[in-house]
Amino acid sequence: MQNIYRLSEIKGIIGAEGNLADDSAISVLLTDSRRITYPASSLFFALSARRNGHEFIADAYTASVRSFVVNAQPDTVMPDASFLVVPNVLAALQQLAAHHRRQFNLEVIGVTGSNGKTIVKEWLYQLFCPEKNIVRNPKSYNSQIGVPLSVWQLNEGHNLGIFEAGISAPGEMERLEAIIQPSVGVLTHMGTAHDEGFSSPAAKLEEKLKLFKNCRLLVYNYEVLLDHEAALSTTECFTWSRKFKIADLYVFSETTIADKYYLRGKYKGQEIECLVPFRDDASIENAIVCWATMLAMGYSPANADDRIERLSPVSMRLELKHGINDCSIIDDSYNSDVQSLEIALNFLGQQNQHSKKTVILSDIYQSGLSEEALYKQVAQLISDKRIERFIGVGAALVAHQQYFRVPEVHFYADTMALLQDIGKLHFREETILIKGSRSFEFERVSRVLSQKAHETILEINLNTLLSNLNYYKAKLQPGVKLMAMVKAFSYGSGTFEVANMLQYNKVDYLAVAYTDEGIALREGGISLPIVVLNPEPLAYDKLVAYRLEPEIYSFGLLDEFVQFAQENDVSNYPIHVKIDTGMHRLGFEPQDVDTLCDMLEVNKYVKVASVFSHLAASDAAQHDLFTLHQIGVFDKAAAQIEQAVGYKVLKHISNTSGITRWPNAQYDMVRLGIGLYGVDAAVPADDAGLQPVATLKTTVSQVRKVPANDTIGYNRNGSLKRDGVIATVRIGYADGYLRAFGNGVGRMLVNGVQVPTVGNISMDMCAIDVTDVPNLREGDEVIVFNDVLRIEELAKQIGTIPYEILTNISQRVKRVYFYE
């Protein structure tokens, strides 16, 4: 049941100018030229955020899109395209979504808060879906762009909407309220997230309350709004509290029972109970919010208790990990709907490490469409994304298998049938998307296909990496290119997984240390220009064969490469010339530049792609005079080389901290290194724009009580000063947790508590003092570093730098990549 608007109708709704090439039927709203599935029925909104969407009109046009909303008519002539011209493209998108929302009279729950919005939204979906056909945000699409795209899904088959709204600055919530138009409001936990965008926490709260200004009912924590009752305009409120008996739902007793949490409360003068299948603090609060919402909306206490006890964990992230037989696994095995399927297929399309792409999909529930319409749409998506192998699981997919026309198809009635047959499918050197509704238990499929590894894991958040990339892009002057450093296994974070994300988001160059690293990226499907910083003459044949571009830093290296080019009929091969301006590591000395120019001026075998240097102390204010000296030396050398060769070359000297501290030294390109991973000595630690991308975690092998002064570990170096408890955890120096962290120097996070190491670090394990951690059990998670216990802190503990912490993480530590 797609929404279809004529282009002429949309033109009137958003008050656009411009001429229509035809009156197309529009059902899809596009904001990303890389994610086009139905071009003929798509309307592309050229949004201007970090990058100007008008720059990608040509890409969308090439992909057969012919309808555009713009703020200025493009210079390129496209006679068969329609351009709706508006003053503000984002406002037009929001106006169209608000108009669409007004066409439907149904109950809509609006969810906001600082934390827990997405979990509460997804749990409310689980709780209400037995009798409701629900439309909701896909994943965490709660922004100024995500909300209108989410509301656009609304159709006549839905009888309940659940939409979350996130804001980061004043003035945003009123726009989202006009789009969502909620009748029921739910306020989740209020914390410090996005505080930096508001004058005070109170101002942030009052901005969030604007979502509820036209609600008939508001559900909230009683004590949170004690000082803000004047800002409430709803006719009815339902409050909950763990402190105040006056609340409509007063939670007066909380007890842990096995792996569950038992809540008792007072409601309408009666004692009621609720069993929550989680134990962590955030989940308990989110469950109480859902409990209160169900009661407020008329569900019986018994019904609410029964459904909350059966809540399932919510995973909003796609998980990319290594699989058997050199496969890559994209694990999204906990939810399945058309919108999140399209998101997952787009992510699958970004992965170029294998030419073959496979999708394992279960039946989709609660779509609001007839089965025939649903699976025709799914089959079209699968076909459009050029999937080579499709494996469908479930009675509905079996019944509609005739719609799936891809090179290889398999259908199974249930998950067990697939698992029994999985060995016959011969998965090898392919990227596999596993996406299933929770009842199909596709985590079992994921376990079979995933490469076995011990329980120490380095998680890399690709969304955060992208956010960090955009943080630095926003600092660049117009036209400045960006080279991303992915040497040393991307600072320990991976190879093609990181490079694919960078390529998809249009960085200009990648740089690696050695030829083999560049070859691995090429074999992983990376087509970007790749610079090799330490080219080996013995590998020049491979370097050229794989289209890698060498850094040339000495006359010997230049002579050897020119000789190789002569012997192999290579001409005008791109090279990158390095000038030593004071780092004194690699590069031509300033006094060598005259001779270098003579060699380059008459050389037909090489072409200078760039001239560059390296700032030795760009992050250190005490060395700013030296940095200025380096820039001056570079200016002179680069100008001399450019004049000698007679053509324009790229010039670059800024590294990560240089981007931040030396905006006037950006030249034609900058090199972004460890800043991608959330570490920059020139950025204050409280700058929310830059975040760590990696979490190193392990698990507890054993917990034991130890008397005071009993020795622990090799050489009997460890002991406790009091009777206490130690935990042995699955990480040691062979994993990259260095011996220097032993004997209380290093600290780890266990259930939110920082605890010291005890004794020496062993090869595969170490001990930590968990005396002050309650209810710790074998198998519990232990954080070595994350966004709370940061890499910079670990570096300080052992007197090193963050680079060493990251790059020391062993290859035996499993890398898992997350993408929302």
C-alpha positions in Angstrom: 0.0 0.0 0.0 2.4 2.7 -1.2 1.7 6.4 -0.9 1.5 8.0 -4.3 1.4 11.7 -4.9 1.6 13.4 -8.3 4.5 15.8 -8.7 2.1 18.6 -9.5 0.4 17.9 -6.1 3.7 18.0 -4.3 4.6 21.2 -6.0 1.5 22.8 -4.5 2.0 21.3 -1.0 5.5 22.7 -0.6 4.8 25.9 -2.5 7.5 25.3 -5.1 8.4 27.2 -8.3 9.8 25.6 -11.4 8.6 23.7 -14.4 7.6 20.0 -14.6 8.9 17.8 -17.4 6.0 15.5 -16.6 3.6 14.8 -13.8 5.3 11.8 -12.3 3.8 9.5 -9.7 6.0 9.8 -6.5 6.1 7.2 -3.8 9.8 7.4 -2.6 11.5 10.4 -1.0 15.3 10.3 -1.5 18.0 12.2 0.3 21.1 10.1 -0.7 22.1 9.6 -4.3 23.9 6.4 -3.3 20.7 4.7 -2.1 18.4 4.6 -5.1 16.1 1.6 -5.6 13.0 3.0 -7.5 14.3 5.9 -9.6 11.2 6.4 -11.7 9.0 7.0 -8.6 11.6 8.8 -6.5 11.8 12.5 -5.6 15.3 13.6 -4.7 15.7 16.3 -2.0 19.0 18.2 -2.5 19.7 18.8 1.1 22.6 21.0 2.2 24.1 19.7 5.4 27.8 18.8 5.7 27.8 18.4 1.9 25.7 20.3 -0.6 23.1 17.9 -2.0 23.0 19.9 -5.2 26.5 18.4 -6.0 24.9 15.0 -6.3 22.0 15.8 -8.6 24.0 14.6 -11.5 24.7 11.2 -9.7 20.9 10.8 -9.1 20.1 11.8 -12.7 22.6 9.2 -14.0 20.8 6.6 -11.8 17.5 7.5 -13.7 16.0 9.9 -11.1 14.1 12.6 -12.9 12.3 14.5 -10.1 14.2 16.9 -7.8 13.5 19.5 -5.0 16.2 22.1 -5.1 16.9 25.7 -3.9 18.3 26.7 -7.3 17.9 25.5 -10.8 21.1 23.6 -11.7 23.4 24.9 -14.4 23.5 21.6 -16.3 20.7 21.2 -18.8 18.5 18.2 -18.0 15.4 18.7 -20.3 13.6 15.5 -19.2 13.9 16.3 -15.4 11.6 18.2 -13.2 13.0 20.7 -10.6 10.8 22.0 -7.8 12.6 25.2 -6.5 12.1 26.1 -2.9 13.9 28.5 -0.5 14.7 25.7 2.0 14.9 22.1 0.8 14.8 20.5 4.4 11.7 22.6 5.2 10.1 21.4 2.0 10.7 17.8 3.0 9.3 18.4 6.5 6.3 20.2 5.0 5.5 17.4 2.7 5.8 14.8 5.5 3.5 16.9 7.8 0.9 17.2 5.1 1.1 13.4 4.6 0.6 12.8 8.4 -2.5 15.0 8.4 -4.2 12.6 5.9 -4.5 9.9 8.6 -6.6 9.8 11.8 -4.9 7.3 14.1 -3.3 7.1 17.5 0.3 8.2 17.4 2.8 7.8 20.2 5.6 10.4 20.3 8.7 9.4 22.2 11.6 11.7 23.2 14.2 12.0 26.0 17.9 12.0 26.3 18.5 8.2 26.4 16.4 5.1 25.7 14.2 6.6 22.9 14.9 3.9 20.4 14.7 1.0 22.9 11.4 2.3 24.3 10.0 2.8 20.8 11.0 -0.8 19.8 9.7 -2.3 23.0 6.4 -0.5 22.6 6.2 -2.0 19.2 6.8 -5.5 20.6 4.2 -4.8 23.3 1.4 -3.5 21.0 2.0 -5.4 17.8 -0.3 -8.4 18.7 -3.4 -6.3 18.1 -2.0 -3.3 16.2 -0.6 -2.7 12.7 2.2 -0.3 13.6 4.3 2.2 11.7 7.5 3.4 13.4 10.9 4.9 12.7 13.3 2.4 11.1 16.1 1.9 13.6 17.0 5.3 15.1 15.8 7.6 12.3 14.8 10.4 14.8 16.5 13.5 13.3 15.2 16.4 11.3 15.6 14.3 8.2 14.9 10.8 9.7 11.5 11.8 11.2 9.9 13.0 7.9 11.3 9.9 6.1 9.8 7.7 8.8 6.4 9.4 8.8 6.3 9.1 5.0 5.9 5.3 5.5 2.4 5.8 7.0 -0.4 4.3 5.0 -4.1 3.3 5.3 -3.2 -0.2 6.7 -1.7 1.2 9.9 -3.7 1.9 13.1 -0.9 2.9 15.4 2.2 5.0 14.9 5.2 5.1 17.2 7.8 7.7 16.4 10.8 8.9 18.3 12.2 12.4 18.0 15.8 13.5 18.8 17.0 17.0 18.9 20.4 18.7 19.4 19.5 22.4 19.3 16.7 24.8 20.1 13.9 25.2 17.6 14.1 21.7 16.3 11.3 20.0 18.3 8.5 22.3 17.0 9.3 21.2 13.5 9.3 17.5 14.5 6.0 17.9 16.4 4.3 19.3 13.3 5.4 16.2 11.4 4.7 13.5 14.0 1.5 15.2 15.5 1.4 12.7 18.5 -1.7 12.1 20.5 0.2 10.3 23.2 3.6 11.4 24.6 6.2 9.3 26.3 9.3 10.9 28.0 12.2 8.6 28.5 15.3 9.1 30.7 16.7 12.7 30.8 20.5 12.7 30.9 23.3 14.8 29.6 23.2 13.8 25.9 23.2 16.9 23.7 23.5 19.3 26.7 26.1 21.2 24.7 23.4 22.4 22.3 21.4 24.2 25.0 21.9 26.9 27.5 21.0 24.6 30.4 19.6 21.1 31.1 16.3 22.8 31.9 16.2 24.6 28.6 16.8 21.2 26.8 14.0 19.6 28.7 11.5 22.4 27.9 12.5 22.1 24.2 11.7 18.4 24.3 8.4 18.9 26.0 7.3 20.8 22.9 6.7 17.5 21.2 3.8 16.9 23.6 2.0 20.3 23.3 -1.0 18.8 21.5 -1.1 15.4 23.1 -4.1 14.1 25.0 -2.0 12.0 27.3 1.6 12.2 28.6 3.6 9.5 30.3 6.6 10.6 32.3 8.7 10.2 35.5 7.0 12.2 38.2 10.1 13.8 39.7 11.6 14.8 36.3 8.9 17.4 35.7 8.3 18.7 39.2 9.7 22.1 38.3 8.3 22.1 34.7 4.5 21.6 35.2 3.9 25.0 33.6 5.3 23.7 30.4 2.8 20.8 30.2 -0.2 21.4 28.1 -1.7 17.9 27.9 -5.1 17.3 29.3 -4.1 14.0 31.0 -0.9 12.9 32.6 0.2 9.5 33.7 3.2 9.5 36.1 5.5 6.9 37.4 8.1 7.0 40.1 10.5 4.9 42.2 10.5 7.5 45.0 7.1 9.2 45.2 3.9 7.4 46.3 1.8 10.1 44.7 2.7 8.8 41.2 0.0 6.9 39.2 2.5 4.0 39.1 4.7 3.9 42.2 7.4 1.2 42.0 8.1 0.4 45.7 10.0 -2.9 45.4 12.8 -4.2 43.1 14.5 -7.6 43.4 16.8 -9.7 41.2 15.5 -13.1 40.5 17.9 -15.3 38.5 18.5 -13.4 35.2 15.3 -11.3 35.6 14.3 -8.2 37.6 11.1 -8.4 39.7 9.2 -5.1 40.1 6.3 -4.5 42.5 4.2 -1.3 42.2 1.0 0.5 43.4 -1.5 1.3 40.7 -5.1 2.5 41.4 -4.8 1.4 45.0 -3.7 -2.2 44.1 -0.4 -3.9 44.3 0.7 -5.1 40.9 3.9 -6.8 39.6 6.1 -7.0 36.6 9.0 -9.3 35.7 11.6 -7.8 33.4 13.9 -10.1 31.5 16.9 -7.8 31.9 19.0 -6.6 34.9 21.0 -3.6 33.8 19.8 -0.1 35.1 19.0 1.4 31.7 16.8 -1.6 30.7 15.0 -1.5 34.0 14.1 2.2 33.6 13.1 1.7 30.0 10.9 -1.2 31.0 9.2 0.9 33.7 8.5 3.5 31.0 6.9 0.8 28.9 4.9 -0.6 31.8 3.5 2.8 32.6 2.6 3.5 29.0 0.7 0.2 28.7 -1.2 1.0 31.9 -1.9 4.5 30.8 -3.3 3.2 27.5 -5.8 0.9 29.2 -4.0 -2.4 29.3 -4.6 -4.5 32.3 -1.7 -5.1 34.8 -1.8 -8.8 34.1 -1.6 -8.3 30.4 1.3 -5.7 30.8 3.2 -8.1 33.1 2.8 -11.0 30.7 4.0 -9.1 27.7 6.9 -7.2 29.4 8.2 -10.6 30.7 8.6 -11.7 27.0 10.4 -8.6 25.8 13.3 -9.3 23.5 16.6 -7.4 23.4 16.8 -4.7 20.7 19.7 -4.6 18.4 19.6 -1.5 16.2 23.0 -2.1 14.7 24.2 -4.1 11.8 27.1 -6.3 12.8 29.9 -6.9 10.3 32.2 -9.8 11.2 34.5 -12.4 9.6 32.8 -15.7 8.6 33.8 -19.2 7.7 35.6 -19.9 4.4 36.7 -16.2 4.0 33.1 -14.9 4.1 32.0 -11.6 5.5 28.8 -11.8 7.7 26.4 -8.9 8.1 24.3 -9.9 11.1 20.9 -8.3 11.5 19.2 -11.3 12.8 16.8 -9.7 15.3 14.4 -7.6 13.2 12.9 -7.6 9.8 10.8 -5.1 8.0 10.9 -3.5 4.6 12.5 -0.3 5.7 15.3 -1.8 7.7 15.8 -4.4 4.9 16.5 -1.6 2.5 19.0 -0.1 5.0 20.7 -3.4 5.4 20.9 -4.0 1.6 22.4 -0.6 1.1 25.1 -1.5 3.7 25.6 -4.8 1.9 26.1 -2.8 -1.3 29.0 -0.8 0.3 30.9 -4.0 0.9 33.3 -4.7 -2.0 35.5 -7.3 -0.5 33.7 -10.2 -2.2 32.0 -10.1 -5.6 29.3 -12.5 -4.6 26.5 -11.2 -2.3 24.0 -13.4 -0.5 20.9 -12.6 1.5 19.3 -14.9 4.0 15.9 -13.5 4.9 12.9 -14.7 7.0 9.3 -13.9 6.6 8.4 -10.3 7.4 5.6 -9.6 9.9 3.4 -6.5 10.6 4.2 -4.8 7.3 0.8 -3.2 6.7 0.8 -4.8 3.2 -0.9 -7.8 1.7 1.5 -10.8 1.5 1.5 -10.6 -2.3 2.3 -6.9 -2.4 4.9 -7.3 0.3 6.9 -10.0 -1.3 6.7 -8.5 -4.7 8.3 -5.4 -3.2 10.9 -7.5 -1.4 11.7 -9.4 -4.5 12.1 -6.2 -6.5 14.5 -4.9 -3.8 16.6 -8.0 -4.0 16.7 -7.9 -7.7 17.6 -4.2 -7.9 20.5 -4.7 -5.4 22.0 -7.4 -7.7 22.0 -10.1 -5.1 23.5 -13.3 -6.5 22.0 -15.7 -4.0 18.8 -15.5 -2.1 17.8 -17.8 0.7 14.2 -17.4 2.0 13.0 -18.9 5.3 9.4 -19.1 6.3 6.0 -20.2 5.0 5.1 -16.9 3.4 8.4 -16.7 1.5 8.0 -20.3 0.3 4.5 -19.4 -0.9 5.7 -16.4 -2.9 9.0 -17.8 -4.1 8.0 -17.2 -7.8 8.6 -13.5 -7.4 12.3 -14.0 -6.6 14.3 -14.0 -9.9 18.0 -14.0 -9.0 20.8 -16.3 -10.2 20.5 -18.7 -7.2 17.5 -19.2 -4.9 16.7 -21.5 -2.0 13.6 -21.6 0.2 13.1 -23.4 3.5 10.0 -23.7 5.7 11.8 -22.9 8.9 15.2 -22.2 10.4 15.8 -25.8 11.4 15.4 -26.9 7.8 18.0 -24.3 6.7 20.4 -25.4 9.4 20.1 -29.0 8.4 20.9 -28.1 4.8 23.5 -25.4 5.5 26.5 -27.5 4.7 25.2 -28.2 1.2 25.0 -24.5 0.3 28.9 -24.2 0.2 29.3 -20.6 1.5 32.7 -19.4 0.4 34.3 -16.0 -0.3 31.0 -14.1 -0.3 29.3 -11.4 1.8 26.2 -12.7 3.5 23.4 -10.6 5.0 21.5 -12.4 7.6 18.2 -10.7 8.4 15.3 -12.3 10.2 12.3 -11.6 12.4 13.2 -12.5 16.0 11.0 -15.6 16.2 13.1 -17.3 13.5 16.1 -17.3 15.8 18.6 -16.4 13.0 21.3 -15.9 15.6 21.7 -19.7 15.3 22.5 -19.2 11.6 24.9 -16.5 12.4 26.8 -18.7 14.9 27.2 -21.4 12.3 28.5 -19.1 9.6 30.7 -16.9 11.8 34.4 -17.6 12.3 35.1 -18.9 15.7 37.1 -16.7 18.0 37.8 -16.3 21.6 35.7 -13.9 23.6 38.0 -10.9 23.5 36.5 -8.5 20.8 37.4 -5.2 19.4 34.1 -3.5 18.4 34.4 -0.7 15.8 31.4 1.7 15.4 31.3 2.7 11.7 28.7 5.4 12.4 31.1 7.0 14.8 33.9 6.7 12.4 31.7 8.5 9.8 30.8 11.1 12.3 34.5 11.8 13.0 35.2 12.0 9.3 32.4 14.6 8.9 33.8 16.4 12.0 37.0 17.1 10.1 35.4 17.6 6.7 33.4 20.5 8.3 36.7 22.2 9.2 38.0 22.1 5.6 37.9 25.1 3.2 35.9 24.6 0.0 37.7 22.4 -2.5 40.2 20.9 -0.1 40.6 17.1 -0.6 41.0 14.6 2.1 43.5 11.6 2.3 42.6 9.1 5.0 45.4 7.1 6.6 44.6 3.4 6.8 48.1 2.1 7.5 48.9 -0.3 10.2 45.6 -2.2 9.7 43.7 1.1 10.0 45.4 1.8 13.3 44.3 -1.6 14.5 40.7 -1.2 13.4 40.6 -3.3 10.2 41.3 -3.1 6.5 38.6 -3.2 3.9 35.8 -2.7 6.5 37.1 0.8 7.3 38.2 1.5 3.7 34.8 0.5 2.3 33.2 3.0 4.6 35.6 5.8 3.6 35.2 5.0 -0.1 31.4 5.0 0.2 31.6 8.4 1.9 33.9 9.9 -0.8 37.2 10.6 0.7 39.7 11.4 -2.1 42.7 9.2 -1.3 43.8 6.4 1.0 47.3 5.9 2.3 49.0 2.7 3.5 52.5 2.0 4.8 53.5 -0.9 2.5 52.6 -2.3 -0.9 51.0 -5.4 0.6 48.5 -3.3 2.5 47.5 -1.6 -0.7 47.2 -4.9 -2.5 44.9 -6.2 0.2 42.7 -3.1 -0.2 42.5 -3.6 -4.0 41.6 -7.2 -3.5 39.0 -6.0 -1.1 37.3 -4.0 -3.8 38.7 -0.6 -3.0 39.1 1.6 -6.2 40.2 4.9 -4.6 43.7 6.2 -5.3 46.0 4.6 -2.8 49.4 6.1 -1.8 52.1 3.7 -0.5 54.2 5.6 2.0 57.1 3.1 2.2 57.3 1.5 -1.3 59.8 -1.3 -1.7 61.7 -1.4 -5.0 61.4 -5.2 -5.1 57.6 -4.8 -5.2 57.4 -2.1 -7.9 55.8 -4.6 -10.3 53.0 -5.3 -7.9 52.7 -1.7 -7.0 52.0 -0.8 -10.7 49.9 -3.9 -11.3 47.5 -2.9 -8.5 47.5 0.8 -9.5 49.2 1.9 -6.2 51.0 5.3 -6.1 54.4 5.5 -4.4 55.7 8.1 -2.1 59.2 9.2 -3.4 61.4 10.6 -0.7 65.0 10.1 -2.0 67.0 10.2 -5.2 67.8 6.5 -4.9 64.1 5.6 -4.8 63.3 7.9 -7.7 66.1 6.4 -9.8 64.9 2.9 -9.1 61.3 3.7 -10.0 62.2 5.5 -13.2 64.5 2.6 -14.2 61.6 0.2 -13.5 59.2 2.3 -15.6 61.7 2.5 -18.5 62.1 -1.3 -18.5 58.4 -1.9 -18.3 57.1 0.7 -20.7 55.4 2.8 -18.0 54.9 6.5 -18.5 53.4 9.4 -16.6 53.0 7.2 -13.5 51.6 9.2 -10.5 54.1 9.7 -7.7 54.0 11.7 -4.4 57.1 13.7 -3.6 57.9 14.2 0.1 59.9 17.2 1.3 61.7 17.0 4.7 60.8 20.4 6.3 62.2 19.5 9.7 60.7 16.1 10.8 64.0 14.6 9.6 62.5 11.2 9.0 62.0 10.8 5.3 62.0 13.3 2.4 64.2 15.4 0.1 66.1 18.1 1.9 65.4 21.7 0.9 68.9 21.9 -0.6 68.1 18.9 -2.8 65.1 20.6 -4.5 67.0 22.2 -7.4 68.4 18.9 -8.4 65.1 17.2 -7.9 63.4 19.7 -10.2 66.0 19.1 -12.9 65.2 15.3 -12.8 61.4 15.9 -12.8 61.3 18.5 -15.4 62.4 16.2 -18.3 61.0 13.0 -16.9 58.3 11.3 -19.0 58.1 8.2 -16.8 56.6 9.8 -13.8 54.0 12.5 -13.1 54.0 14.4 -9.8 50.5 13.9 -8.3 51.4 15.7 -5.1 54.1 17.4 -3.1 53.8 17.0 0.6 55.6 17.2 4.0 54.8 16.3 7.6 54.4 18.6 10.6 56.4 17.4 13.5 54.4 19.0 16.3 51.2 20.4 14.9 49.3 19.7 18.2 51.8 21.5 20.5 51.5 25.2 21.0 55.1 25.4 22.4 56.4 24.4 19.0 54.2 26.7 16.8 57.2 28.8 15.6 58.8 25.6 14.4 55.5 24.6 12.6 55.5 28.0 10.9 59.1 27.4 9.8 58.1 24.1 8.3 55.2 25.7 6.4 57.5 28.3 5.0 60.1 25.8 3.8 57.3 23.7 2.3 55.8 26.7 0.5 59.1 27.4 -1.2 59.8 23.8 -2.2 56.3 23.1 -3.5 56.2 26.3 -5.6 59.6 25.5 -7.1 58.6 21.9 -8.1 55.3 23.0 -9.5 57.1 25.6 -11.7 59.6 23.0 -12.9 57.1 20.4 -14.0 54.8 23.0 -15.5 51.5 21.7 -14.2 49.3 21.9 -11.1 50.1 19.4 -8.3 48.3 18.7 -5.1 50.1 20.2 -2.0 49.5 18.9 1.5 51.2 19.1 4.9 48.4 19.0 7.5 47.9 15.9 9.6 45.0 15.3 12.1 46.0 18.0 14.6 47.1 20.3 11.7 43.5 20.2 10.4 42.3 21.4 13.8 45.0 24.0 14.7 46.4 25.2 11.3 43.4 26.0 9.0 45.6 28.2 6.9 47.9 25.2 6.1 45.2 23.1 4.4 46.6 23.7 0.9 44.9 21.4 -1.7 44.6 18.4 0.6 44.9 17.2 4.3 45.8 13.8 5.7 43.5 12.5 8.4 44.9 9.8 10.6 44.1 8.8 14.2 41.5 11.6 14.4 39.2 9.2 12.4 39.3 6.9 15.4 38.4 9.7 17.8 41.8 10.7 19.1 43.3 14.1 18.5 45.6 15.8 21.0 44.5 19.2 19.7 40.8 18.6 20.5 39.6 19.0 24.1 38.3 15.8 25.6 34.9 17.3 26.2 34.4 18.1 22.5 31.3 16.0 21.7 32.0 16.3 18.0 34.8 13.8 18.2 34.2 10.3 19.7 36.2 7.1 20.1 35.1 4.5 17.5 36.5 1.4 19.3 35.5 -0.7 22.3 37.8 -3.5 23.4 36.0 -5.9 25.6 36.5 -9.3 27.0 34.7 -11.6 29.5 35.2 -13.1 33.0 36.6 -16.7 33.0 36.4 -17.3 36.7 35.5 -15.5 39.9 37.2 -16.5 43.2 37.5 -15.3 46.8 41.1 -14.6 47.9 42.3 -14.0 51.4 44.4 -10.9 52.1 48.1 -11.2 51.2 47.7 -14.4 49.3 49.8 -14.1 46.1 48.3 -14.0 42.7 49.9 -14.8 39.3 53.4 -15.3 38.0 56.3 -14.5 40.2 53.8 -14.0 43.1 53.7 -10.2 42.4 50.0 -9.7 43.1 48.0 -9.7 46.3 45.1 -8.0 48.0 45.4 -5.9 51.1 42.1 -7.2 52.4 40.0 -10.4 51.9 38.4 -9.9 48.6 37.4 -11.2 45.2 39.4 -11.5 42.0 38.2 -12.2 38.5 40.3 -13.8 35.8 39.6 -12.2 32.4 40.3 -13.5 28.9 42.9 -11.0 27.7 46.7 -10.9 28.0 49.8 -9.6 26.3 49.4 -11.8 23.3 46.1 -9.9 22.7 47.9 -6.5 23.0 47.2 -5.8 26.6 50.8 -5.1 27.5 52.6 -6.4 30.6 53.1 -2.8 31.7 49.4 -2.7 32.7 50.0 -5.3 35.4 50.2 -4.9 39.2 47.5 -2.2 39.5 48.7 0.1 36.8 45.9 -0.8 34.4 42.2 -0.5 35.1 39.1 -2.0 33.5 35.4 -1.4 33.6 33.2 -4.1 35.1 29.5 -3.3 35.4 30.3 0.4 35.4 33.0 0.1 38.2 36.6 0.8 37.4 38.8 -2.0 38.9 42.6 -2.4 39.0 44.7 -5.3 37.6 46.3 -7.6 40.1 49.6 -9.2 39.6 51.4 -9.8 36.3 49.7 -9.8 32.9 49.9 -13.3 31.5 50.0 -14.2 27.8 46.3 -15.0 27.5 44.7 -13.7 30.7 45.0 -11.4 33.7 43.4 -10.9 37.1 41.4 -7.9 38.3 40.2 -6.9 41.8 36.4 -7.1 41.7 35.8 -6.9 45.4 33.6 -3.9 45.1 31.6 -5.2 42.1 28.3 -6.8 43.2 26.8 -9.9 41.7 29.6 -10.6 39.3 29.5 -13.9 37.5 31.5 -15.9 35.0 30.8 -14.8 31.5 30.1 -11.1 32.5 31.4 -8.4 30.2 34.7 -6.5 31.0 35.6 -3.3 29.2 39.2 -2.7 28.5 38.6 0.7 26.8 35.6 2.5 25.3 34.2 6.0 25.3 34.2 6.2 29.1 37.6 4.5 29.9 39.3 6.1 26.9 42.4 5.0 25.0 44.1 8.2 26.0 43.7 7.2 29.7 45.3 3.8 29.0 48.2 5.5 27.2 48.8 7.6 30.3 48.7 4.6 32.6 51.8 3.1 30.9 53.5 6.3 29.6 52.8 5.8 25.9 50.6 7.3 23.1 47.2 6.2 21.9 48.7 5.1 18.6 50.5 2.3 20.4 47.5 1.1 22.3 45.4 0.8 19.1 48.1 -0.7 16.9 49.2 -3.3 19.5 45.8 -5.1 19.5 46.6 -8.5 18.2 45.1 -10.0 15.0 43.7 -12.9 17.0 41.3 -10.4 18.7 38.1 -10.6 16.8 37.0 -7.4 15.0 33.3 -6.7 14.9 32.0 -3.7 13.0 28.7 -2.0 13.8 26.6 0.2 11.6 23.2 1.7 12.4 
